[in-house]
């Protein structure tokens, strides 16, 4: 096979030629993988070949070693490891040879491929000579070879975890990288590659950062690189500083003054990409200090790992003025562009983080700026003043802010209607939303909103919803937080008299001609949902009237024929918003007996519409319609059974949807809702549901996040069908046991610990549902053989000491359920269990009320079981 020609054809603009070439490549790969990979690496290494084919060969090689989906990645790793050893060493030799190619695209692609191979082989203790041969390359004469090698070292550090490379080699890598960064390196590309490589290597430098001399040297070289004449090097150097600020926060004290000087110079004078990173450094320091202060509540005891150095508090007098200056560097059309990010926005974001870090101390530093600029003729000054004010509302105490807000409120309402500039209105509406978000609600004693000014606030916000899309969207947001501020308060909400008018205005927004191309329609529906969710008893009849309106809208989306794919996507999005709205209305009306009765007249029609929404899509299930059906099942209870025959196939489609795993997870949740609603009436559908759920658990293609809710769902089904669950008991218990074993011995990062806790919680909820479902049934003894393993699981998680409150509550509940259901059969097992007594005592003295209640119940159940 003439591989060059095929690679050439694979990039042809002629579709048929391209398709044939892709097919040949696929066949070659399937029939002779070693030959396929070898010929690609040969193509990549051959200096006579055209650059286009070399580049594509490298790309295909890279994709043969790595994939985004976890299960696919695992298959590719196994496939490479089982490849013939001779072929592998020939491929690796070709790759190392290509690193010294003078052609940029060839050596640059090769760097990535080498790193992918290293990511597979180094953890297996293979290719031990790689790092040595890369390091000897760094001293090569042609600069491009040096650049390619440093790039490879950088990618390599990104691919492997720090424990894979021993400290001696780490030291050599860091030495090579830091030397490549130093000002004495004449070649810009080499220096840039070295600076970017350091960014990836910082995670490996723990030991080096603990050594004063080495740390000083690294910091000096990074700070010098921020002054390089080349803008890309300056940007990369600041990116290193940002990473250092979070990875090595506790080592920064000696350097912080110098860093302040170089960041403030960059923010004021440098090009935007550099200035943005310089601001990001301070945002990152804020994040660190907010975390430390939250974790240790400001009281430093001996056990806090990292003390807070109060860098932000000390820098305030200089830092705040620097950030306020950035707010005046707005871009003309930034509020039109959703993804916009510039110096003014970065500065405002950082100012908001500073406010969260230092609280009240920021207020006197910002207020003069606001007062001075808020009435200036130049829109930039008015907008910056409003942005500064809105940015500091989260952090300082209500006592400090409310007097200012009371003065500002009238001014802001007037600006929102009268300011000639759209930017200023946009930011004013956003700032009002922040006022309502942080300074309304039961926690705040001083009311900002009174019967007197409520009318004006609502009028102005509804007026602003007719403004340009971006201003209207921010006005919707402000109304969202205004409604939320009165959620769940016993007293009548001051918004009640305006309910009808608010709902009408929001519906009008959703029909605006210009609603299509912005986030405005979504914002209007989200706000409508919040207004309904937080509404009070007085407005229930109006919510009931809304049902028919939204049903009609949903009906209209189903009438459109022959849509283009773009129109279909828009239709599907609108259906999602309307189903979401119906879900909130169903939950609201279903939550009280009086409104529920009135609502039931619509249930058949609504379910009919949801089924038609499903029928619009051939392959996938509509996520929002599925959630709304869960709410409907909860509201209609056992009556939901009449819809099951028609609905079941969509339920099954949702459970089989591994690709869009969120849809699968939502469907699993709805199976739980339906089980609770139908109870024993779900029996006819259990075989199909349980078979599919067990299949999902055994698949390695389903995203792991769906597995915990599947276990919880076992509990819901067992609780619904009682002893009928015997049919599935053996399979369910075996799946639960193997997952339980996996979830006790876990050492990993925070994300893994969090996942493990959600997995444990799902397993425990399953056990709990099964015990409660079998209670008082003659078949309880079927559960006795499983009890020792369950108690062992509880011991295991108690010993690990890393469970969160949620797991603690469910776990102690399961101990109670086991005692309650098995009675005296359980007493000797519980008494013999290693830690149940300690666990119970620990939960009884918990600060968390839910854990405590659960434990008191368990104590009672255990004492009953033991005394029988």
N, C-alpha and C positions, 0 to 999 in steps of 0.2 A: 504494500500500500504506500503510495507516494504522499507522505504525511503533510509535506509543505503545501501541496496543491489543495488537499482537503481542508487544511486550516485556513487557507486563503478563501476557498469557496464558502466556508462557514461564516464569513463576514461579508458575503456578497449581498448587493441590494436586491438581487433577483430572488424572490421567495423560494422558488422551486430548487434552484441551485443550492441555496442555503439549507433547505430542509434535507436534501439528499446528503449533503456533507455532514450534517448533524447526525443523520441516521448511520452513515459509515463509521463515524467516530464512536457512536454508541455500540455498534456491532463489534468493532475492534476491541473496545474496552471489555465487553462481555465475553468475547471468545479467548482473549489472551491478555489478561491484565498486566503481567510483568512486561510483556513486549510493548503494550500500549504506553505505560508510564516511562519505559526506557526511551521509546522513540520521541516522546514529548520532551524529556530532559535533554536528549540529544539535539532536538530542534532548538531548544532554549540556549544550549551551549554553543551552537554553531554560528560563528561570526559571519559566515557567508550568506546566511539566510536573511530574508526580509524582516524588518523589525515587527511588522504586524503579526506575522505568524509566530515569531518568538514570544511576543507578549501574550498572545492567546494560549500558546502551549503552557506558559507559566501559570496562567489563570486556571486552566483546566486541571493542571497538577495540584494547585492550591485547593480547588474544590473537590479533588479526589481525597483530600486529607481532612477536611473539616466541613461542618454544616451547622446551620443555626439550631435545628431541632435536636434536642438531646439524644433521642433514640437513634437518629440517623448518624450523628457524630460518633456515637458509641460503635455503630456498625463499621464506619470508615476506619476508626482506630484499630479495631480487631482485624479488619481486612489488611491494613498495612502491616501490622505485626506478624500476620501469618504469611506474608509474601516471602518468596524465595530469597535467602540471604545474599546470594551473589548479585541478584538483580538490584536489591536494595543498595548494596555498596556501590554498584556502578552508577545508580541514579544520584546517590549522595556525592560521588566524585564529580559528576557532571555539574551538579549544583555549585559545589565549592569553586570549580573552575570558572563558572559563569560570573561569580562575584567580582572577578577582576575584569569583566568586560567593559570596554570604554563606552558601550551604548547604554544610556541612562535607563531606558525602559526595561532592558534585559536584566541589569543588575538589581534594579529596584524591585522587580517582580520576584527575582530569585531570593532576595532577603526575606520576603514574606514566606516563600515556600520552605526555605531552610528552617525558619522559626516554627512552622507548622510541624515539620518532621521532628524537630527537637522537642516540641510540646508532647509528641507521642513517645519518643524514644528515651529522653533523659529520665523521666520518672521510672522507666523500666530498667534503668542502669545500662542502657545501650548508647552507642555513639559517644563514649567517654572522651574521645580525642577532639570532639568538635570545638569546644571553647578554646582549647590550646591552639588549634589551627587558626581560629578566627583572630585570637590575640596576636599571633605572629604576623597576620595580615595587616594589622593596624600600622605596622611600621613600614609598610610598602611605600615605594616612591610615588607612583601615580596617585594623585589626590582622589580620583574617582573610586579607586579600589579601597582606599581608606574610608571614604564616605559610605560605600556600600557595606563595608564590614561593621562600621558603627551603627548603621541602620539595622543591620541584622541583629547585633547585640541588643539594641533597643526592642525590636520585635520579640526577640527571644525572652527578654525579661517580662514582656507582656503575656507570653504564652505559658510560662512555667511558674510554679509557685516557689517562693523563696527557699523552702526547705529542700528543694531538689538540688540546689547548687551549693557546694561546700564553701565555707567562709574564705578559704584561701583563693578560690577562683573568683568569688564575689569581689574581693579586694583588687584582684588584677583587672576585672572588668571595670570597676569604678575608676581605677587609676587611668586606664586607657581612655575612658569616656571623659573624665575631668581634664586630662591633658588635651584631648581633642577640642574641648570647649575654651581652653585658655586663649588669651588675647594674642599669644605668640603664634598661634595657628594661623597661617596666612590665608588659607583657603576658606571662603565663606561657606561653601556647601559642606565642607568637613565640619566646620564649627557648628553649623545648624544641625547636622545629623547627630553630632555629639550631644548638643543641648537637648534635642528631642529624646535621645537615648537615655539621658540622665532622668528625664521625667518618668520613664518606665522603670528605671532601675532603683528609684528612691525606696521602694518597698523592700529592697534587698539590703538596705544600708543601715539596718538597726544598730549593728555592732559599731559601725563607723561613726554614726551620730552620737554614740555614747562616749566616743573618744574625743576629748576637747580639741586636740591638734588636727585630727582628720576632719572633724566637723567644721572647724574654723576655715580650713582649706577649701572644703566644698562650698561653704557659704560665700567665701570671698570670690571664688570663680563664678558662682551664680550671679552674685551682685554685679561683678564686672561685666558679665554678659548682658545685663539689662542696659548697659551703656553702649553696646556695640553699634557701629554705624548702620548695620543691616536690620531693617525693621522686623524681619521674620525671626532673627535671633533674639531681639529684645522681647518679642512676644513669647517665644518659647521659654526664655529665662524667667519671665514673670509667671508663666504657667508652672514652672518648677517651684517658684516661691509659694504659689497658691497650694500646691500639693504638700510642700514642707509645712505650711501653716496648719494643715489638719493632721498630717502624719506625725510631726515632731513638735507639736505646740509647746510642750513643756521644755523644749530646748531653745526657745527663741529669745529669752530675755536679753542676752548680750547683743543681739543684732537688731532689736526692734526699732531703736532710734534711727539707725542707718536705713532700715527698710522704710520707715516712715518718710525719710527724706527722698529716697529714690521713687517711692510710689507717688508722693504728692507732686514731684516734678513731672513724672510721666502723665499723671492725670491732667495736669495743667497744660503741658506743652507737647506731649507725644501724639502720634497718630492713633486713631480710634482703636484698632485691634490691641495695641499695647496698653492704652489707657484703660480699656475695659478689664484687662487682666489685673492691672494695678488696683482697680476698685475691688475686683473679685477677691484680692488678698484680704482686704478688711472685712468683706462679707463673710469670708471663710473663718476669720478669727472670731467674728460675732457668733457664727454657728457653734464653734467649739465652746465658747464661754457660756452661751445659752444652755448647751447640753450639760456642762459641768455644774452650772448653778441650779439647773432643774434637778439633776440627779442628787446633788448633795444639799439642796435647799439652802445654799449659801453658808451653811454651818460646816466648817471643815473639821472633820474628825480624823483620827489617825488612819481610818480605813479608805479614805478617798484616794484613788490611784493617782489622779492628776490634780494638783491644786489649781485654782483659778488665779491667774496673774494680773487680772483686771487691766489688760493692755488697752481695752477700749475706753474704760473709765479714765485711765491716765492720759490717753491721746485726745479725749473729747474736745478740749479748747481749740486744738489745731485741726482735728479730723472733721468736725461738723462744718466749719466754714469751707473747707475744701469740698465737701460733698454738696453743700448748698450752691457753690459756684457751678457744679456740674449740671444742676437742674436747669440752668439757663441755656444749655446747649441742645435744645430740642431740635428735632427735624420737622420740616414743614408738614409732612403727611404721615407722621408716625401713628396717629390714631386711626388711620384707614387700614393700615397693614397689620394683620393679626400677629405675624411672627416678628414684628419689629423689635429690635434691641439696639440701644445706642447709649451714649455716655449718660444722657439725662436719666434714662430709665434705670441704668445700672446704679447711678448715684442715688436715685430715690429708693431703690430696693435696699441698698446698703444702709441708707438713713433709717429705713423701717427696721432693719435688723439691729442697728445701734440702739434705737428706741426700746426694742425688746430686751437688749442686753443691760442697759443702764437705767431704764425706767424714768422716774421723775427728773433726773439730772439733765435730760436732753431738752426739756421744755424751755427753760430760759434762754437756751442757745439758739432755738429756732424761731420763737415768737417774734423777736425784733425783725428778722428777715421777712416774715409773713406780713407784719404790719407795714414795713417799708415798701413792699412790692405789690401788695394786693390791689392798689388803686392806680398803679402806674399806667400811662397811655400805651406802652409797648406790651402786646399780648404775652410775649415771652416772660415778662416779669410777673404778670398776673397769674399765668399758668404755673410758673415755678413756685410762687407763694402758696398757691392752692395745693400743689403736689406735696410741698414740704409739710403743710398742715395735715393733709390726709395720711402722710407716711408715718407720723409720730403718734397716731391714735391707739396703736396696740403696744402696750409696754408700760407707759406711765399710769398712775392711779386715777380712777374716775374723779376723785376729789381735786386732783391737780388739773384735769382736763375740762370738767364740766363747766366751770365758770368761763373758760375760753370758748367752748362750743356754744354756750348760750349767746355770747356776743356774735360769734361767727355765723350762726344759723340763718339769721335774717339776711345777712350779707350774701351767703351762699345761695339762698333761694332766689334772691334778686338777680345774682349773676347768672343763675341757670336759665332765667327767662330773658334777661336783657343784655348779657354780654354779647358784643358783636362777633366774637371769635369762637369758632367751633371747638378748637383745642381747649379753650378755657372752660367751655360748657362741659365738654367730655370729662375733664379732670374734676370739675366741681361735682358732677353727678357721682363720679367714683368716690370722691371724698365724703359726700353725704352718706353713701352706702357704708363707708368705713365707720362713720359716726354711729349709724344704726347698728352695725355689726358688733361694735365693741362697747357701746355705752347705753344700750337698751337692755331690758330684761330684769328678772327678779334680783339678780346679784347687785344691781346698781340702785343705791337709795334715792339719788336725786333725779327726779324726772326731767328729761329734756323736752319731752313732748307732752303738751297739755291739751285739754279740750280746745283751748284758744288757738294754738298754732297748728293743730292737726289738720284742720281744713285747708290751711294755706300749703302745708307740706304736700298733701295728697294732690291738690290742684296743680301745683307746680310740677310734680313728678308726672302726672297724667298729661300735662301740657307738653312736657319734654319728650314724651313718647312719640310725639308727632314730628320731632326734630330729625336731623340727619341720622342714618342708621347707627353710627357709633355712639352718638349722644343718647339716642333712644335706648340702645342696649344697656348703657350704664345706668339710665333712669330705671329700667326694669330691675337691674341689680340692686339699686338702692331700695326699691319697693320690696324686693325679696327679703332684704334684711330688716326692713321696717315691720313686715308681717311676722317675721321670725321672732322679733323682740317681744311679741305678745303671745307667744305660743304657751299654752298650758297654764296661763294665769287665771285664777279663779274669777277675777273681776271682768266685767264686760270690756272688750278691747275698744279703744277709741276709734279703731278703724271700722267697727261694725256698721255705722251709718253710711259709710262710703263703699260697702262691699259690692253692691250692684254696679256702681259706677266704675270701680276698679276692674272688675271682671270684664265688663263691656269694653273698656279701653284696651285691656290686654288682648281680647279676642280681635279687636280692630287692628292692633299691631300685627297679629299673625296673618292678616290679609293684605298688608301693605304691598304695593307693587314692587317696591325695592327690597323686599324681605329675602329674596332668593339668594343673593350672593354674600350675605353676612351672617353673623351668628345671632342676628336679632330674633329670628323666629324661635330658635331654641331658647334664647333668654326669656322671651315672652311666655312660652309654655312652662319653663322652669318656675317663673315667678307666679304664674297662675296656679301651679301645683302647690306652691308654698302658701299662697293666700288661702287656698282651700284647706290645706292641711292644718293651718293655724286658726281656722275660722271657729266661731263659737256657736253655741246652740241656737242663738237668735237667727243666724243666717242659714240654718239647715234647709229651710224650704227653697232658698235661692240656689243652694248647691244641688238640690234635687232637680231644679229646672235646668241646670247646666248639663245634666245627663243627656237629655234629648239633643241639645245643641252639639255636643262633642260627638254623639253617635251619628248625627247627620254628617258632620265633617268627615268622619271615618268612612261612612257610607259613600260619600262623594269620591274619596280616593280610590274606591274599589270599582268605580264606573269607568275610569279612563281605559281606553282600548289602545292597542298597538303603540307601545311606548318605545322610544330609543333607550339604549342601555343607560344613558345619563339620566333621562327622565325617570326610568325605573328606579334608579338609585335615590333620586329625590323623593319619589313616591314612597319608597320604603322608609326613608328617613322621617317623612311626615307621618306615616302610619305609626312609626315608633313613638313619636312625640304624642300622638293622640292616644295610643294605647297606654303610655305612661300617665297621661292625664286621667284617663278612665280608671287606671289602677288606684290613683290617689283618691278619686271620688268614691270608688267602691269601698276603700278602706275607711274613709271618713263616714260614709252613710252606714256602713256595716257595723260601725263600732257602738251604735246605740240602738236599742230595740225599736224605738219609735220610728226612726228614719229607715231602719233596715226593712221594716214591713212595707213602707211606702216604695222603697227602692226595688223590691222584688218584682214589681210589675214589669221592670225592664230586663230582668236577668236573661230571659230566653233570647230576646233580640240582641243583647250585648254578646252573648256567647256565640250567636249566629254570625255576628260581625267578626269576632276573633277567628272563628273557623275559616271565614272567607279570606281574612288576612293571611292565614297559613297557606291557603290554597293558591295565593298569588305567587308563591315561590316554589320552584320545583324541588330544589335539593336541600335547602336549609330551612330551619325553623326560625320564626321571628322571635327574637329574644324578649322584646318588650311585651308582645302579645302573650308570651308564655308567663311572664311575671304577673300580668294583669289577670290571667286565668287562675294563677295561684291565689290572688286576692279574692277573686270571685268564688272559688271553692271554699275559702275560709268563711266568706259571708253567707253562702247558701247552705253550707253544712251538708247533711245527708241528701238533700235535694239535688246535689251536683251529680248524683249517680246517673240521672237521665241523659247527661251529656257525654258520658264516658264512651259509649259505643263509637260515636263519631270522632271523639277527641283522641281516642287511644293511639291511632296510627301516628299522630303528630307527636305524641308523648314519646313513642318509640323512636321516631326520627330524631328527636332532640337528644335522646340518650345515646344514639349511635353517632352523634356528630363529634368525632374526635378532633377534627380540624379546628373548628371554632369552639375551643374547649370551654369558653365562658358560657356559650349556649348550653353545652352539656351540663355544666355546673348548675345553671339556673333551672334546667329541666329536673335535675335530681332534687333540687329544693322544692319544686312544684309537686313532685311525687310525694314528698313529705307533707306538704299542705293538703294534698288530696287524701292521703292516708288519714290525717287528723279529721278531715271533713266527713269522709265516707265510713270510717271505721270498718266493721265487717263487710260492708257492701263493696269493698275493694277486692275481696277474695277472688272473683272471676278473673281479675287482671294480674293477680300476683305472680303466676307462673312466668308470664312474659316479662314482667318488670324485674323479678329476682334473677331470671336467667341473664337478662341484659346487664344488670348491675354487677353480677359476678364476672361476666365477660369483661366488663370495663375494668374491674380491679386487676384482672390477670393480664391486661394489655400493657405493653411497654410503650405504646404509641400515645396513650392518653396522658395529658399534662398532669403532673403529680398533684396540683392543687385541687383537682376534682375528687381525689380519693377520700380525704376526710369527710366531705359531705355525703359520699356514698355510704360510709359506715353509719353516720348519723341516721341516714335514711333507713337502713336496716332496723334501727331502733324504732323509728316512726311506724314502719310496716308491722313489726312484731307487736307493738302496742295496739295497733288498730285491729289486728286479726287474732290476737291471743294465741291459744294453743294450736290453732291452724298452722302456725309458723313452724310446727314440728317438721313439716315437709322439707323445709330449707335449713333446719337447724344445723345439720352436720356440715353443710357447705359453708354457711355463714360463719360458724364458729371456727372452722379451719382457716378461713380468710382472715378472721379477726386475730386468731392466735399468731399467724405468721407476721401480720402487721405489728402486733403488740411486741413480738420479739425484736423486730427491727427498730422499734421506737424507744427502746430503753437504753441502748449503749450508743449514745451519739456525742461525738465531740466535733464541733464545727463552728462556723461563724454565726452571727446573730440571726441571719436569714434562715439558716438551717435549724437553729434552736426554735425559732418562731414556727417554722413548718412542722417540726416534730411535735410541738405543743398542740398545733391544730389537729395533727394526725391522732395524737393521744386522746384529744377531746372527742374526736369523731368515734374512735373505738369505744371509749367509755360511754358515750351516749347510746351506742348500739347495745352494749351490755345492759345498760340501765333499762332501755325499752324492752329488751328480751325478758329480763327478770320481772318487770312490772306486767308485761303481757301474759306471762305464765302464772302469775300470782293467783292463788286460790283455785288452780286447775288441778285435776288429778294427775296431770302429766308433769308436774313440777320436778319429779325425780329425774326426768331426762336431763335436767341442768346440773345435777350433782357432779357428774364426772368432769365438768368444765370448771367447777369452782376452784380447785387448787391452782390451776393455771392462772385464773383471773386474780387470785390473791397474790400469786407470785409476781404478776404484772404490776399490781398496786405497790408491792414491796419495791420492785425495780424502780418505778418512777419516784417513789419516796426517797430512795437511796441516792438517786441522781442529783436531787436538790436543784433542778433547773426548771421546775414547772411553774407556770404562771397561775394567777388566782383562779382563772377560768377552769383550768385543768384540776386545780386543787378542789374546787367546789364539786365538779363532776365526779372526781375520783372518790371523794369521801361519800358522795351520794350513792355511788355504785356499791361501796362497802355496806351502806345501809340497805340498799335494794336486795343485795345478796342475802343479808341476815333476815330481811323482812319476808322474802319469798321462800327461802329454804328452811327457815325456822330452826328447830333443834338439829337438823342435818348439818347446819353450818357452824354450830357452836364450837365443836372441837377444832375445826379447821381455822376458824378466826382466832381462837385462843393460841393455836400453834403458829399463826403467821408471825413473821419476824417483826414487822414494824407497825401492824395495824393499831396497836395501842398508842405508840408514840405519835403516829400520824393523826389519830383522832384527837389526842390532847393538843397537838400543835394547831389543828383546825379550830378546836374549841376556843383557843385563845387568840384567834386571828382578828386582825383589825377590820378585815373585810366582812361586812354584815352577812352577805350572801353565803360566804364560806362558813361562817359561824352557825347560821341557821341550818345549813345542810348538815353540819357536824352534829348539832343538837338532835336532829331527827335520826341520824345514823346511830348515835349513842343509845337512843330510846329503842331502836329496832334491834340493836345488838343485845341490849340487856334483856329484851323480851325473848330473843332466840336462846340466850344462854340459860335463862331461868326456866325454860319449858322442861 
